[in-house]
Amino acid sequence: MTHQDTTPSPGASADRTERELREALAALAGGVPEATPDTYRTARGEWLRRERRRRLVLAVLITVVFALATLIGLWVLNHAPAEPGVIFSGTGSPAVTSLPRPHP
């Protein structure tokens, strides 16, 4: 056999490609199950249940994070030192610690 014998003509190549494509699509379509009348309703119901559950989990997660942040904040404020710090010690001169006030 020569190289020319194995090379199909352009028309035969297109026909072969079309035939193989039809066979592949037919095999793919044969593997798809037929839809029953309630398939859409069932799939939509499952999707809505998953969406509701996703939203519920998100709401619970947000609530837990907010409550945890509030509790941590309150715990930190509760453990702050009771004596005044350096900023509010009142040891500096009035001109340095506050702005001058206009007299009426």
Residue frames as qw, qx, qy, qz and C-alpha x, y, z in Angstrom:
[[0.000, 0.886, 0.463, 0.000, 0.00, 0.00, 0.00],
 [0.399, 0.312, -0.015, 0.862, 1.18, 3.45, -0.78],
 [0.058, -0.259, -0.404, 0.875, 0.49, 6.68, 1.01],
 [0.344, 0.031, -0.296, -0.890, -2.10, 7.63, -1.59],
 [0.484, -0.224, -0.804, -0.262, -4.06, 4.40, -0.99],
 [0.368, -0.395, -0.716, 0.443, -4.52, 5.09, 2.74],
 [0.013, 0.212, 0.159, -0.964, -5.44, 8.76, 2.40],
 [0.274, 0.602, 0.748, -0.051, -9.20, 9.12, 1.98],
 [0.186, 0.481, 0.356, 0.779, -10.64, 11.67, -0.37],
 [0.056, -0.100, 0.307, -0.945, -11.96, 14.92, 1.18],
 [0.619, -0.194, -0.255, -0.717, -15.59, 13.93, 0.57],
 [0.766, -0.151, -0.625, 0.007, -15.13, 10.49, 2.17],
 [0.348, 0.041, -0.575, 0.739, -13.47, 12.05, 5.21],
 [0.319, -0.150, 0.135, -0.926, -16.44, 14.36, 5.79],
 [0.759, -0.167, -0.416, -0.472, -18.88, 11.46, 5.39],
 [0.672, -0.059, -0.672, 0.307, -16.89, 9.31, 7.81],
 [0.112, 0.092, -0.463, 0.875, -16.70, 12.12, 10.36],
 [0.519, -0.171, -0.063, -0.835, -20.43, 12.75, 10.07],
 [0.793, -0.137, -0.551, -0.219, -21.22, 9.03, 10.45],
 [0.539, -0.027, -0.653, 0.531, -18.97, 8.69, 13.51],
 [0.101, -0.131, 0.300, -0.940, -20.46, 11.80, 15.04],
 [0.669, -0.196, -0.254, -0.671, -23.99, 10.49, 14.52],
 [0.764, -0.116, -0.631, 0.067, -23.05, 7.15, 16.10],
 [0.335, 0.043, -0.564, 0.754, -21.47, 8.88, 19.09],
 [0.315, -0.144, 0.139, -0.928, -24.49, 11.15, 19.60],
 [0.755, -0.173, -0.436, -0.459, -26.88, 8.22, 19.24],
 [0.657, -0.090, -0.670, 0.335, -24.94, 6.26, 21.86],
 [0.106, 0.065, -0.429, 0.895, -24.95, 9.29, 24.16],
 [0.511, -0.154, -0.083, -0.841, -28.67, 9.88, 23.66],
 [0.750, -0.139, -0.614, -0.204, -29.36, 6.18, 24.29],
 [0.489, -0.060, -0.673, 0.552, -27.77, 6.47, 27.73],
 [0.178, -0.163, 0.236, -0.941, -30.06, 9.30, 28.85],
 [0.057, 0.347, 0.911, -0.217, -33.06, 8.00, 30.84],
 [0.108, -0.561, -0.531, -0.626, -36.52, 9.11, 29.82],
 [0.077, -0.130, 0.409, -0.900, -38.02, 11.79, 31.99],
 [0.117, -0.518, -0.844, 0.069, -41.18, 10.98, 33.90],
 [0.063, -0.786, -0.352, -0.505, -43.86, 13.68, 34.29],
 [0.528, -0.842, -0.114, -0.001, -42.80, 14.40, 37.89],
 [0.782, 0.054, -0.089, 0.615, -39.07, 14.65, 37.21],
 [0.188, 0.568, -0.022, 0.801, -39.02, 18.44, 37.03],
 [0.536, -0.708, -0.079, -0.453, -41.17, 18.83, 40.13],
 [0.898, -0.368, -0.113, 0.211, -38.97, 16.39, 42.07],
 [0.653, 0.205, -0.070, 0.726, -35.74, 18.05, 40.96],
 [0.040, -0.659, -0.022, -0.751, -37.09, 21.51, 41.79],
 [0.709, -0.653, -0.116, -0.239, -38.23, 20.34, 45.22],
 [0.866, -0.197, -0.104, 0.448, -34.80, 18.89, 45.96],
 [0.426, 0.413, -0.022, 0.805, -33.13, 22.10, 44.80],
 [0.305, -0.724, -0.067, -0.615, -35.42, 24.23, 46.99],
 [0.834, -0.536, -0.125, 0.033, -34.72, 22.01, 50.02],
 [0.762, 0.011, -0.076, 0.643, -30.98, 22.32, 49.48],
 [0.164, 0.573, 0.039, 0.802, -31.31, 26.10, 49.07],
 [0.551, -0.727, -0.105, -0.397, -33.35, 26.40, 52.28],
 [0.880, -0.376, -0.103, 0.270, -30.82, 24.27, 54.16],
 [0.598, 0.271, -0.036, 0.753, -27.92, 26.32, 52.78],
 [0.096, -0.677, -0.037, -0.729, -29.59, 29.56, 53.93],
 [0.740, -0.637, -0.120, -0.178, -30.39, 28.10, 57.35],
 [0.848, -0.157, -0.100, 0.497, -26.78, 26.97, 57.83],
 [0.370, 0.443, -0.007, 0.816, -25.56, 30.41, 56.78],
 [0.367, -0.731, -0.085, -0.569, -27.94, 32.16, 59.21],
 [0.846, -0.518, -0.103, 0.073, -26.85, 29.91, 62.08],
 [0.751, 0.083, -0.061, 0.653, -23.18, 30.47, 61.21],
 [0.113, 0.606, 0.012, 0.787, -23.64, 34.25, 61.16],
 [0.595, -0.707, -0.097, -0.371, -25.46, 34.14, 64.49],
 [0.889, -0.332, -0.105, 0.298, -22.75, 32.02, 66.10],
 [0.581, 0.267, -0.045, 0.767, -19.94, 34.26, 64.81],
 [0.127, -0.689, -0.052, -0.712, -21.76, 37.41, 66.00],
 [0.743, -0.637, -0.097, -0.182, -22.47, 35.93, 69.44],
 [0.862, -0.135, -0.094, 0.479, -18.88, 34.72, 69.77],
 [0.377, 0.447, -0.030, 0.811, -17.50, 38.14, 68.79],
 [0.380, -0.727, -0.064, -0.568, -19.81, 39.83, 71.31],
 [0.856, -0.506, -0.099, 0.044, -18.81, 37.45, 74.10],
 [0.753, 0.069, -0.081, 0.649, -15.10, 37.90, 73.36],
 [0.125, 0.604, 0.016, 0.787, -15.53, 41.67, 73.32],
 [0.584, -0.707, -0.063, -0.395, -17.35, 41.64, 76.65],
 [0.901, -0.309, -0.116, 0.282, -14.73, 39.35, 78.17],
 [0.575, 0.286, -0.068, 0.764, -11.92, 41.65, 77.02],
 [0.143, -0.676, -0.015, -0.722, -13.71, 44.72, 78.41],
 [0.767, -0.602, -0.130, -0.181, -14.34, 42.92, 81.69],
 [0.866, -0.237, -0.050, 0.438, -10.66, 42.08, 82.10],
 [0.348, 0.702, -0.062, 0.618, -9.41, 45.62, 81.37],
 [0.422, -0.102, -0.523, 0.733, -7.54, 47.29, 84.24],
 [0.183, -0.823, -0.536, 0.045, -9.73, 49.42, 86.52],
 [0.335, -0.666, -0.010, 0.666, -7.14, 52.14, 87.20],
 [0.451, 0.864, 0.026, -0.221, -6.79, 54.91, 84.61],
 [0.852, 0.208, 0.153, 0.455, -4.12, 54.48, 82.00],
 [0.470, -0.212, 0.087, 0.852, -1.36, 56.85, 80.94],
 [0.090, 0.444, 0.449, 0.771, -3.58, 58.82, 78.59],
 [0.392, -0.719, -0.338, -0.465, -6.15, 59.69, 81.28],
 [0.637, -0.248, -0.503, 0.528, -3.79, 60.01, 84.26],
 [0.151, -0.954, -0.221, -0.134, -4.11, 63.80, 84.49],
 [0.673, -0.491, 0.057, 0.550, -0.37, 64.30, 85.10],
 [0.478, 0.294, 0.312, 0.767, 0.26, 66.48, 82.02],
 [0.004, -0.286, -0.149, 0.947, -0.21, 70.22, 81.74],
 [0.463, 0.587, 0.535, -0.393, -3.66, 71.40, 80.57],
 [0.331, 0.715, -0.291, -0.543, -2.26, 72.98, 77.41],
 [0.069, 0.354, -0.890, -0.281, -0.82, 69.66, 76.32],
 [0.207, 0.169, 0.953, -0.142, -3.74, 67.42, 77.26],
 [0.299, 0.690, 0.651, -0.105, -6.61, 69.52, 75.83],
 [0.318, 0.495, 0.323, 0.742, -7.26, 72.28, 73.34],
 [0.045, -0.131, -0.317, 0.938, -7.73, 75.85, 74.57],
 [0.064, 0.650, 0.757, 0.014, -11.37, 76.80, 75.04],
 [0.086, 0.459, 0.167, 0.868, -12.72, 80.14, 73.88],
 [0.074, -0.326, -0.612, 0.716, -14.11, 82.38, 76.62],
 [0.106, 0.694, 0.665, 0.256, -17.64, 83.70, 76.10]]
